[in-house]
Amino acid sequence: MTIPNNLLQQQVRRLDELMAISKQRYIDAGGDPRHTPSGLKGDDYLTDSERKEALQLARIIFNEDYIHSYLPTKHQPN
């Protein structure tokens, strides 16, 4: 099943927004702006509902079709 392009773009923007929120909270808490938090629960600076939303979006965006289309390009010789 494919996702309409405009819906996929909205989902990608929302995931990017959640990651920016996480990064800003990390910096506000005294984290090094040149690094990112590990992304593990408790070190991702997201609320439980934001974390759940981010995981759902990631599963939609990076589905099997995406992975299968990415892998062949990753293993091509330079």
Secondary structure, 3 states (H helix, E strand, C coil): CCCCHHHHHHHHHHHHHHHHHHHHHHHHCCCCCCCCCCCCCCCCCCCHHHHHHHHHHHHHHCCHHHHHHHHHHHCCCC
